[in-house]
Amino acid sequence: MFGLGTGELVLIGAIIFLLFGAKKLPALGGALAKSIKNFQEGMKGGGAGGDSAISEDKDKKES
């Protein structure tokens, strides 16, 4: 994963733990997971009206 070894990932995890603390990590992880899920849905085209929003913008430009 991005050329990082186990040692580097553990170090990054420890730094994140020190910065955010034990109480905020579950909320941070949940927000990250939700963001990744929304991004993947958006890439698949299953987002909230992505194509219709684009066509509406084109209609506004033509007027």
N, CA, C and O atoms as a GROMACS GRO file, in nm:
protein
  252
    1MET      N    1   0.084  -0.118   0.000
    1MET     CA    2   0.000   0.000   0.000
    1MET      C    3   0.088   0.124   0.000
    1MET      O    4   0.145   0.159   0.104
    2PHE      N    5   0.101   0.189  -0.111
    2PHE     CA    6   0.178   0.312  -0.128
    2PHE      C    7   0.325   0.296  -0.090
    2PHE      O    8   0.392   0.395  -0.060
    3GLY      N    9   0.375   0.175  -0.091
    3GLY     CA   10   0.514   0.152  -0.060
    3GLY      C   11   0.548   0.168   0.087
    3GLY      O   12   0.665   0.185   0.121
    4LEU      N   13   0.450   0.162   0.175
    4LEU     CA   14   0.474   0.175   0.318
    4LEU      C   15   0.482   0.037   0.381
    4LEU      O   16   0.400  -0.051   0.352
    5GLY      N   17   0.580   0.019   0.464
    5GLY     CA   18   0.594  -0.107   0.536
    5GLY      C   19   0.515  -0.106   0.666
    5GLY      O   20   0.449  -0.008   0.700
    6THR      N   21   0.523  -0.217   0.736
    6THR     CA   22   0.449  -0.232   0.861
    6THR      C   23   0.496  -0.131   0.965
    6THR      O   24   0.415  -0.072   1.036
    7GLY      N   25   0.626  -0.111   0.973
    7GLY     CA   26   0.680  -0.016   1.071
    7GLY      C   27   0.631   0.126   1.049
    7GLY      O   28   0.596   0.196   1.144
    8GLU      N   29   0.629   0.167   0.922
    8GLU     CA   30   0.581   0.302   0.891
    8GLU      C   31   0.433   0.318   0.925
    8GLU      O   32   0.392   0.422   0.977
    9LEU      N   33   0.352   0.215   0.895
    9LEU     CA   34   0.209   0.222   0.924
    9LEU      C   35   0.183   0.227   1.074
    9LEU      O   36   0.093   0.298   1.120
   10VAL      N   37   0.261   0.153   1.151
   10VAL     CA   38   0.247   0.156   1.297
   10VAL      C   39   0.284   0.295   1.350
   10VAL      O   40   0.217   0.347   1.439
   11LEU      N   41   0.389   0.352   1.297
   11LEU     CA   42   0.431   0.487   1.339
   11LEU      C   43   0.324   0.591   1.306
   11LEU      O   44   0.294   0.677   1.388
   12ILE      N   45   0.267   0.584   1.186
   12ILE     CA   46   0.161   0.676   1.148
   12ILE      C   47   0.040   0.658   1.239
   12ILE      O   48  -0.021   0.757   1.282
   13GLY      N   49   0.006   0.534   1.270
   13GLY     CA   50  -0.106   0.507   1.361
   13GLY      C   51  -0.081   0.563   1.499
   13GLY      O   52  -0.172   0.618   1.562
   14ALA      N   53   0.041   0.550   1.549
   14ALA     CA   54   0.075   0.603   1.681
   14ALA      C   55   0.066   0.755   1.683
   14ALA      O   56   0.019   0.813   1.781
   15ILE      N   57   0.110   0.820   1.576
   15ILE     CA   58   0.102   0.966   1.569
   15ILE      C   59  -0.043   1.012   1.566
   15ILE      O   60  -0.080   1.108   1.633
   16ILE      N   61  -0.126   0.942   1.489
   16ILE     CA   62  -0.269   0.977   1.483
   16ILE      C   63  -0.332   0.958   1.620
   16ILE      O   64  -0.414   1.039   1.662
   17PHE      N   65  -0.296   0.850   1.689
   17PHE     CA   66  -0.349   0.824   1.823
   17PHE      C   67  -0.311   0.935   1.919
   17PHE      O   68  -0.393   0.978   2.000
   18LEU      N   69  -0.187   0.982   1.910
   18LEU     CA   70  -0.143   1.090   1.998
   18LEU      C   71  -0.211   1.222   1.966
   18LEU      O   72  -0.242   1.300   2.056
   19LEU      N   73  -0.235   1.248   1.838
   19LEU     CA   74  -0.297   1.374   1.798
   19LEU      C   75  -0.445   1.381   1.835
   19LEU      O   76  -0.492   1.484   1.884
   20PHE      N   77  -0.518   1.273   1.813
   20PHE     CA   78  -0.663   1.277   1.830
   20PHE      C   79  -0.711   1.217   1.961
   20PHE      O   80  -0.821   1.250   2.006
   21GLY      N   81  -0.634   1.132   2.023
   21GLY     CA   82  -0.675   1.071   2.148
   21GLY      C   83  -0.769   0.954   2.128
   21GLY      O   84  -0.823   0.934   2.018
   22ALA      N   85  -0.788   0.876   2.233
   22ALA     CA   86  -0.866   0.753   2.224
   22ALA      C   87  -1.015   0.781   2.209
   22ALA      O   88  -1.086   0.699   2.150
   23LYS      N   89  -1.064   0.892   2.260
   23LYS     CA   90  -1.207   0.919   2.255
   23LYS      C   91  -1.255   0.960   2.116
   23LYS      O   92  -1.368   0.931   2.078
   24LYS      N   93  -1.171   1.028   2.041
   24LYS     CA   94  -1.212   1.079   1.910
   24LYS      C   95  -1.186   0.980   1.796
   24LYS      O   96  -1.240   0.997   1.688
   25LEU      N   97  -1.104   0.878   1.818
   25LEU     CA   98  -1.070   0.787   1.709
   25LEU      C   99  -1.189   0.712   1.652
   25LEU      O  100  -1.198   0.701   1.529
   26PRO      N  101  -1.283   0.659   1.731
   26PRO     CA  102  -1.398   0.590   1.670
   26PRO      C  103  -1.482   0.682   1.581
   26PRO      O  104  -1.527   0.641   1.474
   27ALA      N  105  -1.504   0.805   1.624
   27ALA     CA  106  -1.580   0.899   1.542
   27ALA      C  107  -1.504   0.934   1.415
   27ALA      O  108  -1.563   0.947   1.308
   28LEU      N  109  -1.373   0.950   1.428
   28LEU     CA  110  -1.290   0.981   1.312
   28LEU      C  111  -1.292   0.866   1.212
   28LEU      O  112  -1.301   0.888   1.092
   29GLY      N  113  -1.283   0.743   1.263
   29GLY     CA  114  -1.289   0.626   1.176
   29GLY      C  115  -1.423   0.612   1.107
   29GLY      O  116  -1.429   0.577   0.989
   30GLY      N  117  -1.530   0.638   1.179
   30GLY     CA  118  -1.663   0.632   1.120
   30GLY      C  119  -1.682   0.735   1.010
   30GLY      O  120  -1.740   0.706   0.906
   31ALA      N  121  -1.633   0.855   1.034
   31ALA     CA  122  -1.644   0.961   0.934
   31ALA      C  123  -1.561   0.928   0.810
   31ALA      O  124  -1.603   0.955   0.698
   32LEU      N  125  -1.444   0.870   0.831
   32LEU     CA  126  -1.359   0.831   0.719
   32LEU      C  127  -1.425   0.721   0.637
   32LEU      O  128  -1.422   0.725   0.514
   33ALA      N  129  -1.483   0.622   0.704
   33ALA     CA  130  -1.550   0.512   0.634
   33ALA      C  131  -1.669   0.564   0.554
   33ALA      O  132  -1.692   0.520   0.442
   34LYS      N  133  -1.745   0.657   0.612
   34LYS     CA  134  -1.861   0.713   0.542
   34LYS      C  135  -1.816   0.792   0.420
   34LYS      O  136  -1.880   0.787   0.315
   35SER      N  137  -1.706   0.865   0.433
   35SER     CA  138  -1.654   0.942   0.321
   35SER      C  139  -1.609   0.852   0.207
   35SER      O  140  -1.636   0.880   0.090
   36ILE      N  141  -1.541   0.744   0.241
   36ILE     CA  142  -1.496   0.649   0.139
   36ILE      C  143  -1.615   0.585   0.070
   36ILE      O  144  -1.615   0.569  -0.053
   37LYS      N  145  -1.717   0.547   0.147
   37LYS     CA  146  -1.836   0.485   0.089
   37LYS      C  147  -1.907   0.582  -0.006
   37LYS      O  148  -1.947   0.543  -0.115
   38ASN      N  149  -1.922   0.707   0.035
   38ASN     CA  150  -1.986   0.807  -0.051
   38ASN      C  151  -1.905   0.831  -0.177
   38ASN      O  152  -1.963   0.849  -0.285
   39PHE      N  153  -1.775   0.833  -0.166
   39PHE     CA  154  -1.689   0.852  -0.282
   39PHE      C  155  -1.704   0.737  -0.380
   39PHE      O  156  -1.715   0.759  -0.501
   40GLN      N  157  -1.704   0.613  -0.329
   40GLN     CA  158  -1.719   0.497  -0.416
   40GLN      C  159  -1.856   0.496  -0.484
   40GLN      O  160  -1.865   0.462  -0.602
   41GLU      N  161  -1.962   0.533  -0.412
   41GLU     CA  162  -2.095   0.540  -0.472
   41GLU      C  163  -2.099   0.648  -0.580
   41GLU      O  164  -2.163   0.631  -0.683
   42GLY      N  165  -2.032   0.758  -0.555
   42GLY     CA  166  -2.027   0.865  -0.654
   42GLY      C  167  -1.952   0.824  -0.779
   42GLY      O  168  -1.990   0.863  -0.890
   43MET      N  169  -1.847   0.745  -0.764
   43MET     CA  170  -1.771   0.698  -0.879
   43MET      C  171  -1.852   0.599  -0.962
   43MET      O  172  -1.835   0.591  -1.083
   44LYS      N  173  -1.939   0.523  -0.897
   44LYS     CA  174  -2.023   0.427  -0.968
   44LYS      C  175  -2.141   0.495  -1.036
   44LYS      O  176  -2.207   0.433  -1.120
   45GLY      N  177  -2.168   0.618  -1.002
   45GLY     CA  178  -2.282   0.689  -1.059
   45GLY      C  179  -2.407   0.673  -0.976
   45GLY      O  180  -2.515   0.714  -1.018
   46GLY      N  181  -2.396   0.614  -0.858
   46GLY     CA  182  -2.512   0.595  -0.773
   46GLY      C  183  -2.535   0.709  -0.678
   46GLY      O  184  -2.612   0.697  -0.582
   47GLY      N  185  -2.469   0.821  -0.703
   47GLY     CA  186  -2.483   0.936  -0.614
   47GLY      C  187  -2.619   1.002  -0.630
   47GLY      O  188  -2.704   0.955  -0.706
   48ALA      N  189  -2.637   1.109  -0.561
   48ALA     CA  190  -2.766   1.179  -0.558
   48ALA      C  191  -2.782   1.264  -0.683
   48ALA      O  192  -2.756   1.384  -0.681
   49GLY      N  193  -2.825   1.203  -0.792
   49GLY     CA  194  -2.858   1.277  -0.914
   49GLY      C  195  -2.741   1.341  -0.982
   49GLY      O  196  -2.752   1.455  -1.028
   50GLY      N  197  -2.630   1.275  -0.992
   50GLY     CA  198  -2.513   1.333  -1.055
   50GLY      C  199  -2.535   1.368  -1.201
   50GLY      O  200  -2.500   1.478  -1.243
   51ASP      N  201  -2.594   1.277  -1.279
   51ASP     CA  202  -2.616   1.303  -1.421
   51ASP      C  203  -2.722   1.410  -1.442
   51ASP      O  204  -2.708   1.493  -1.531
   52SER      N  205  -2.826   1.409  -1.362
   52SER     CA  206  -2.932   1.509  -1.379
   52SER      C  207  -2.880   1.648  -1.343
   52SER      O  208  -2.922   1.747  -1.403
   53ALA      N  209  -2.792   1.656  -1.246
   53ALA     CA  210  -2.735   1.786  -1.209
   53ALA      C  211  -2.650   1.840  -1.322
   53ALA      O  212  -2.648   1.961  -1.346
   54ILE      N  213  -2.579   1.754  -1.392
   54ILE     CA  214  -2.496   1.797  -1.504
   54ILE      C  215  -2.585   1.846  -1.618
   54ILE      O  216  -2.557   1.949  -1.678
   55SER      N  217  -2.692   1.772  -1.648
   55SER     CA  218  -2.780   1.814  -1.756
   55SER      C  219  -2.851   1.945  -1.721
   55SER      O  220  -2.876   2.027  -1.810
   56GLU      N  221  -2.884   1.967  -1.594
   56GLU     CA  222  -2.945   2.093  -1.553
   56GLU      C  223  -2.849   2.209  -1.574
   56GLU      O  224  -2.891   2.318  -1.614
   57ASP      N  225  -2.719   2.187  -1.546
   57ASP     CA  226  -2.620   2.292  -1.567
   57ASP      C  227  -2.609   2.325  -1.715
   57ASP      O  228  -2.595   2.442  -1.751
   58LYS      N  229  -2.614   2.224  -1.801
   58LYS     CA  230  -2.605   2.247  -1.945
   58LYS      C  231  -2.726   2.326  -1.993
   58LYS      O  232  -2.712   2.415  -2.078
   59ASP      N  233  -2.844   2.294  -1.940
   59ASP     CA  234  -2.965   2.367  -1.978
   59ASP      C  235  -2.956   2.514  -1.938
   59ASP      O  236  -2.999   2.601  -2.013
   60LYS      N  237  -2.900   2.541  -1.821
   60LYS     CA  238  -2.887   2.679  -1.775
   60LYS      C  239  -2.790   2.758  -1.862
   60LYS      O  240  -2.811   2.876  -1.888
   61LYS      N  241  -2.682   2.692  -1.909
   61LYS     CA  242  -2.584   2.760  -1.992
   61LYS      C  243  -2.642   2.792  -2.130
   61LYS      O  244  -2.608   2.895  -2.189
   62GLU      N  245  -2.728   2.705  -2.182
   62GLU     CA  246  -2.787   2.726  -2.314
   62GLU      C  247  -2.887   2.840  -2.313
   62GLU      O  248  -2.909   2.902  -2.417
   63SER      N  249  -2.948   2.868  -2.200
   63SER     CA  250  -3.052   2.974  -2.192
   63SER      C  251  -2.992   3.112  -2.197
   63SER      O  252  -3.065   3.211  -2.192
   0.00000   0.00000   0.00000
